[in-house]
């Protein structure tokens, strides 16, 4: 995940405050529970990309020889594999 859990918590609280202040949402329960729910959702969404990265790196192992010989660009291959995995899994990056 690109953000620390503390950063996700702070951003979640800020988002709840801004949406409430602007009238875009009207919390019906405890503000803290709403913030915690938002933190959980944001963390889950951020971890989706982490899982894609792990899967892409695993798939790249079969191309190690071609990468070492300079026949394939490692970053370009990683990007292509990751995009394909995202498409197959219905993930929007």
VMD Tcl script that builds the backbone (N, CA, C; Angstrom):
set m [mol new atoms 279]
animate dup $m
set s [atomselect $m all]
$s set {name element resname resid chain x y z} {
  {N N UNK 1 A 0.854 -1.169 0.000}
  {CA C UNK 1 A 0.000 0.000 0.000}
  {C C UNK 1 A 0.897 1.229 0.000}
  {N N UNK 2 A 0.515 2.224 -0.760}
  {CA C UNK 2 A 1.323 3.425 -0.899}
  {C C UNK 2 A 1.162 4.396 0.267}
  {N N UNK 3 A 0.121 4.237 1.047}
  {CA C UNK 3 A -0.129 5.118 2.185}
  {C C UNK 3 A -0.023 4.322 3.479}
  {N N UNK 4 A 0.475 4.972 4.509}
  {CA C UNK 4 A 0.489 4.317 5.817}
  {C C UNK 4 A -0.939 4.259 6.347}
  {N N UNK 5 A -1.163 3.375 7.292}
  {CA C UNK 5 A -2.501 3.251 7.875}
  {C C UNK 5 A -2.904 4.555 8.567}
  {N N UNK 6 A -1.920 5.248 9.143}
  {CA C UNK 6 A -2.206 6.534 9.798}
  {C C UNK 6 A -2.670 7.569 8.780}
  {N N UNK 7 A -2.046 7.545 7.604}
  {CA C UNK 7 A -2.423 8.482 6.539}
  {C C UNK 7 A -3.831 8.172 6.030}
  {N N UNK 8 A -4.131 6.903 5.869}
  {CA C UNK 8 A -5.478 6.499 5.434}
  {C C UNK 8 A -6.507 6.955 6.469}
  {N N UNK 9 A -6.200 6.797 7.755}
  {CA C UNK 9 A -7.119 7.219 8.814}
  {C C UNK 9 A -7.347 8.727 8.759}
  {N N UNK 10 A -6.270 9.480 8.587}
  {CA C UNK 10 A -6.389 10.942 8.533}
  {C C UNK 10 A -7.191 11.385 7.310}
  {N N UNK 11 A -6.908 10.779 6.164}
  {CA C UNK 11 A -7.642 11.133 4.943}
  {C C UNK 11 A -9.115 10.749 5.041}
  {N N UNK 12 A -9.397 9.621 5.660}
  {CA C UNK 12 A -10.787 9.179 5.834}
  {C C UNK 12 A -11.552 10.155 6.716}
  {N N UNK 13 A -10.945 10.569 7.815}
  {CA C UNK 13 A -11.582 11.534 8.718}
  {C C UNK 13 A -11.808 12.859 8.013}
  {N N UNK 14 A -10.818 13.304 7.258}
  {CA C UNK 14 A -10.945 14.564 6.523}
  {C C UNK 14 A -12.060 14.482 5.489}
  {N N UNK 15 A -12.134 13.370 4.793}
  {CA C UNK 15 A -13.171 13.196 3.778}
  {C C UNK 15 A -14.565 13.206 4.408}
  {N N UNK 16 A -14.727 12.508 5.510}
  {CA C UNK 16 A -16.022 12.502 6.200}
  {C C UNK 16 A -16.382 13.916 6.642}
  {N N UNK 17 A -15.434 14.642 7.206}
  {CA C UNK 17 A -15.687 16.016 7.651}
  {C C UNK 17 A -16.073 16.931 6.493}
  {N N UNK 18 A -15.344 16.836 5.385}
  {CA C UNK 18 A -15.628 17.694 4.221}
  {C C UNK 18 A -16.992 17.365 3.606}
  {N N UNK 19 A -17.288 16.082 3.468}
  {CA C UNK 19 A -18.574 15.694 2.877}
  {C C UNK 19 A -19.738 16.083 3.789}
  {N N UNK 20 A -19.535 15.974 5.075}
  {CA C UNK 20 A -20.572 16.368 6.026}
  {C C UNK 20 A -20.772 17.879 6.002}
  {N N UNK 21 A -19.680 18.616 6.034}
  {CA C UNK 21 A -19.749 20.082 6.046}
  {C C UNK 21 A -20.391 20.639 4.779}
  {N N UNK 22 A -20.139 19.976 3.654}
  {CA C UNK 22 A -20.705 20.467 2.389}
  {C C UNK 22 A -22.143 20.015 2.177}
  {N N UNK 23 A -22.636 19.168 3.066}
  {CA C UNK 23 A -24.005 18.688 2.940}
  {C C UNK 23 A -24.171 17.545 1.959}
  {N N UNK 24 A -23.072 16.995 1.497}
  {CA C UNK 24 A -23.150 15.899 0.528}
  {C C UNK 24 A -23.549 14.592 1.196}
  {N N UNK 25 A -23.238 14.465 2.477}
  {CA C UNK 25 A -23.693 13.313 3.237}
  {C C UNK 25 A -24.245 13.801 4.565}
  {N N UNK 26 A -25.128 13.025 5.120}
  {CA C UNK 26 A -25.684 13.325 6.437}
  {C C UNK 26 A -25.594 12.035 7.255}
  {N N UNK 27 A -24.516 11.909 8.024}
  {CA C UNK 27 A -24.336 10.676 8.797}
  {C C UNK 27 A -25.520 10.427 9.728}
  {N N UNK 28 A -25.957 9.178 9.757}
  {CA C UNK 28 A -27.087 8.823 10.614}
  {C C UNK 28 A -26.628 8.168 11.912}
  {N N UNK 29 A -25.375 7.778 11.941}
  {CA C UNK 29 A -24.843 7.120 13.138}
  {C C UNK 29 A -23.638 7.870 13.665}
  {N N UNK 30 A -22.822 7.138 14.354}
  {CA C UNK 30 A -21.620 7.675 14.963}
  {C C UNK 30 A -20.590 8.048 13.888}
  {N N UNK 31 A -20.030 9.241 13.983}
  {CA C UNK 31 A -19.032 9.704 13.031}
  {C C UNK 31 A -17.825 8.767 13.021}
  {N N UNK 32 A -17.410 8.326 14.201}
  {CA C UNK 32 A -16.236 7.464 14.303}
  {C C UNK 32 A -16.454 6.146 13.552}
  {N N UNK 33 A -17.646 5.591 13.646}
  {CA C UNK 33 A -17.957 4.344 12.936}
  {C C UNK 33 A -17.897 4.557 11.424}
  {N N UNK 34 A -18.373 5.712 10.979}
  {CA C UNK 34 A -18.329 6.033 9.552}
  {C C UNK 34 A -16.888 6.161 9.079}
  {N N UNK 35 A -16.072 6.849 9.854}
  {CA C UNK 35 A -14.664 7.009 9.501}
  {C C UNK 35 A -13.970 5.648 9.447}
  {N N UNK 36 A -14.228 4.796 10.413}
  {CA C UNK 36 A -13.619 3.466 10.425}
  {C C UNK 36 A -14.054 2.631 9.223}
  {N N UNK 37 A -15.313 2.740 8.852}
  {CA C UNK 37 A -15.805 2.020 7.670}
  {C C UNK 37 A -15.113 2.518 6.405}
  {N N UNK 38 A -14.970 3.824 6.310}
  {CA C UNK 38 A -14.296 4.402 5.151}
  {C C UNK 38 A -12.825 3.981 5.116}
  {N N UNK 39 A -12.176 3.963 6.256}
  {CA C UNK 39 A -10.785 3.494 6.334}
  {C C UNK 39 A -10.666 2.074 5.800}
  {N N UNK 40 A -11.570 1.226 6.205}
  {CA C UNK 40 A -11.548 -0.179 5.789}
  {C C UNK 40 A -11.709 -0.288 4.265}
  {N N UNK 41 A -12.635 0.463 3.713}
  {CA C UNK 41 A -12.875 0.420 2.267}
  {C C UNK 41 A -11.657 0.944 1.506}
  {N N UNK 42 A -11.104 2.048 1.958}
  {CA C UNK 42 A -9.938 2.629 1.288}
  {C C UNK 42 A -8.758 1.657 1.350}
  {N N UNK 43 A -8.538 1.067 2.503}
  {CA C UNK 43 A -7.441 0.104 2.663}
  {C C UNK 43 A -7.621 -1.090 1.737}
  {N N UNK 44 A -8.833 -1.593 1.637}
  {CA C UNK 44 A -9.106 -2.714 0.739}
  {C C UNK 44 A -8.826 -2.339 -0.708}
  {N N UNK 45 A -9.257 -1.161 -1.101}
  {CA C UNK 45 A -9.042 -0.718 -2.485}
  {C C UNK 45 A -7.559 -0.532 -2.788}
  {N N UNK 46 A -6.823 0.021 -1.839}
  {CA C UNK 46 A -5.391 0.208 -2.050}
  {C C UNK 46 A -4.655 -1.131 -2.108}
  {N N UNK 47 A -5.140 -2.111 -1.394}
  {CA C UNK 47 A -4.469 -3.406 -1.387}
  {C C UNK 47 A -4.716 -4.184 -2.683}
  {N N UNK 48 A -5.730 -3.819 -3.435}
  {CA C UNK 48 A -5.996 -4.470 -4.719}
  {C C UNK 48 A -4.792 -4.279 -5.641}
  {N N UNK 49 A -4.262 -3.082 -5.703}
  {CA C UNK 49 A -3.113 -2.823 -6.566}
  {C C UNK 49 A -1.878 -3.577 -6.060}
  {N N UNK 50 A -1.727 -3.659 -4.762}
  {CA C UNK 50 A -0.607 -4.424 -4.202}
  {C C UNK 50 A -0.679 -5.887 -4.637}
  {N N UNK 51 A -1.885 -6.457 -4.599}
  {CA C UNK 51 A -2.051 -7.849 -5.023}
  {C C UNK 51 A -1.753 -8.023 -6.515}
  {N N UNK 52 A -2.166 -7.048 -7.318}
  {CA C UNK 52 A -1.862 -7.095 -8.750}
  {C C UNK 52 A -0.350 -7.058 -8.977}
  {N N UNK 53 A 0.347 -6.229 -8.219}
  {CA C UNK 53 A 1.804 -6.140 -8.352}
  {C C UNK 53 A 2.464 -7.486 -8.056}
  {N N UNK 54 A 2.015 -8.144 -7.008}
  {CA C UNK 54 A 2.569 -9.445 -6.637}
  {C C UNK 54 A 2.296 -10.468 -7.743}
  {N N UNK 55 A 1.090 -10.466 -8.265}
  {CA C UNK 55 A 0.742 -11.408 -9.328}
  {C C UNK 55 A 1.564 -11.144 -10.588}
  {N N UNK 56 A 1.729 -9.862 -10.934}
  {CA C UNK 56 A 2.499 -9.508 -12.130}
  {C C UNK 56 A 3.959 -9.934 -11.979}
  {N N UNK 57 A 4.533 -9.703 -10.814}
  {CA C UNK 57 A 5.925 -10.105 -10.584}
  {C C UNK 57 A 6.084 -11.619 -10.671}
  {N N UNK 58 A 5.101 -12.347 -10.177}
  {CA C UNK 58 A 5.156 -13.813 -10.256}
  {C C UNK 58 A 5.111 -14.274 -11.712}
  {N N UNK 59 A 4.269 -13.653 -12.508}
  {CA C UNK 59 A 4.170 -14.026 -13.923}
  {C C UNK 59 A 5.428 -13.637 -14.700}
  {N N UNK 60 A 6.119 -12.606 -14.250}
  {CA C UNK 60 A 7.327 -12.158 -14.934}
  {C C UNK 60 A 8.478 -13.146 -14.788}
  {N N UNK 61 A 8.420 -14.003 -13.806}
  {CA C UNK 61 A 9.518 -14.945 -13.572}
  {C C UNK 61 A 9.817 -15.815 -14.792}
  {N N UNK 62 A 8.786 -16.113 -15.572}
  {CA C UNK 62 A 9.037 -16.962 -16.734}
  {C C UNK 62 A 9.743 -16.208 -17.871}
  {N N UNK 63 A 9.890 -14.904 -17.719}
  {CA C UNK 63 A 10.577 -14.100 -18.732}
  {C C UNK 63 A 11.942 -13.608 -18.250}
  {N N UNK 64 A 12.429 -14.144 -17.124}
  {CA C UNK 64 A 13.687 -13.673 -16.541}
  {C C UNK 64 A 14.850 -13.761 -17.513}
  {N N UNK 65 A 14.936 -14.836 -18.268}
  {CA C UNK 65 A 16.046 -15.019 -19.204}
  {C C UNK 65 A 16.025 -13.950 -20.295}
  {N N UNK 66 A 14.843 -13.684 -20.836}
  {CA C UNK 66 A 14.728 -12.675 -21.890}
  {C C UNK 66 A 15.036 -11.273 -21.355}
  {N N UNK 67 A 14.644 -11.020 -20.132}
  {CA C UNK 67 A 14.935 -9.723 -19.508}
  {C C UNK 67 A 16.438 -9.589 -19.293}
  {N N UNK 68 A 17.061 -10.658 -18.779}
  {CA C UNK 68 A 18.506 -10.636 -18.514}
  {C C UNK 68 A 19.304 -10.429 -19.802}
  {N N UNK 69 A 18.821 -10.988 -20.900}
  {CA C UNK 69 A 19.520 -10.847 -22.182}
  {C C UNK 69 A 19.214 -9.521 -22.867}
  {N N UNK 70 A 18.314 -8.748 -22.284}
  {CA C UNK 70 A 17.973 -7.450 -22.859}
  {C C UNK 70 A 16.942 -7.525 -23.959}
  {N N UNK 71 A 16.314 -8.660 -24.126}
  {CA C UNK 71 A 15.305 -8.817 -25.181}
  {C C UNK 71 A 13.963 -8.198 -24.786}
  {N N UNK 72 A 13.723 -8.125 -23.485}
  {CA C UNK 72 A 12.483 -7.531 -22.988}
  {C C UNK 72 A 12.812 -6.460 -21.959}
  {N N UNK 73 A 12.073 -5.384 -21.997}
  {CA C UNK 73 A 12.215 -4.328 -21.005}
  {C C UNK 73 A 11.387 -4.703 -19.774}
  {N N UNK 74 A 12.057 -4.804 -18.637}
  {CA C UNK 74 A 11.393 -5.280 -17.419}
  {C C UNK 74 A 10.206 -4.406 -17.021}
  {N N UNK 75 A 10.388 -3.095 -17.020}
  {CA C UNK 75 A 9.306 -2.206 -16.588}
  {C C UNK 75 A 8.131 -2.232 -17.563}
  {N N UNK 76 A 8.441 -2.268 -18.838}
  {CA C UNK 76 A 7.370 -2.322 -19.840}
  {C C UNK 76 A 6.578 -3.632 -19.727}
  {N N UNK 77 A 7.285 -4.726 -19.544}
  {CA C UNK 77 A 6.631 -6.021 -19.381}
  {C C UNK 77 A 5.758 -6.036 -18.132}
  {N N UNK 78 A 6.292 -5.515 -17.036}
  {CA C UNK 78 A 5.534 -5.453 -15.795}
  {C C UNK 78 A 4.244 -4.655 -15.997}
  {N N UNK 79 A 4.362 -3.521 -16.650}
  {CA C UNK 79 A 3.196 -2.663 -16.888}
  {C C UNK 79 A 2.158 -3.374 -17.753}
  {N N UNK 80 A 2.613 -4.048 -18.800}
  {CA C UNK 80 A 1.670 -4.765 -19.671}
  {C C UNK 80 A 0.970 -5.902 -18.934}
  {N N UNK 81 A 1.736 -6.654 -18.168}
  {CA C UNK 81 A 1.146 -7.770 -17.419}
  {C C UNK 81 A 0.149 -7.243 -16.390}
  {N N UNK 82 A 0.515 -6.205 -15.697}
  {CA C UNK 82 A -0.362 -5.639 -14.671}
  {C C UNK 82 A -1.663 -5.114 -15.288}
  {N N UNK 83 A -1.564 -4.435 -16.407}
  {CA C UNK 83 A -2.766 -3.936 -17.087}
  {C C UNK 83 A -3.668 -5.095 -17.515}
  {N N UNK 84 A -3.055 -6.164 -18.026}
  {CA C UNK 84 A -3.834 -7.319 -18.456}
  {C C UNK 84 A -4.527 -7.975 -17.261}
  {N N UNK 85 A -3.811 -8.126 -16.158}
  {CA C UNK 85 A -4.414 -8.702 -14.956}
  {C C UNK 85 A -5.565 -7.832 -14.459}
  {N N UNK 86 A -5.366 -6.528 -14.474}
  {CA C UNK 86 A -6.419 -5.619 -14.029}
  {C C UNK 86 A -7.662 -5.768 -14.911}
  {N N UNK 87 A -7.449 -5.866 -16.207}
  {CA C UNK 87 A -8.565 -6.040 -17.146}
  {C C UNK 87 A -9.292 -7.347 -16.870}
  {N N UNK 88 A -8.533 -8.431 -16.708}
  {CA C UNK 88 A -9.119 -9.742 -16.470}
  {C C UNK 88 A -9.902 -9.802 -15.145}
  {N N UNK 89 A -9.419 -9.059 -14.147}
  {CA C UNK 89 A -10.037 -9.112 -12.829}
  {C C UNK 89 A -11.051 -7.975 -12.599}
  {N N UNK 90 A -11.232 -7.146 -13.623}
  {CA C UNK 90 A -12.201 -6.061 -13.505}
  {C C UNK 90 A -11.775 -4.954 -12.563}
  {N N UNK 91 A -10.464 -4.753 -12.467}
  {CA C UNK 91 A -9.927 -3.734 -11.568}
  {C C UNK 91 A -9.621 -2.474 -12.371}
  {N N UNK 92 A -10.008 -1.349 -11.846}
  {CA C UNK 92 A -9.693 -0.069 -12.484}
  {C C UNK 92 A -8.537 0.544 -11.719}
  {N N UNK 93 A -7.450 0.812 -12.449}
  {CA C UNK 93 A -6.256 1.382 -11.829}
  {C C UNK 93 A -6.255 2.893 -11.930}
}
mol reanalyze $m
mol bondsrecalc $m
mol representation Tube
mol addrep $m
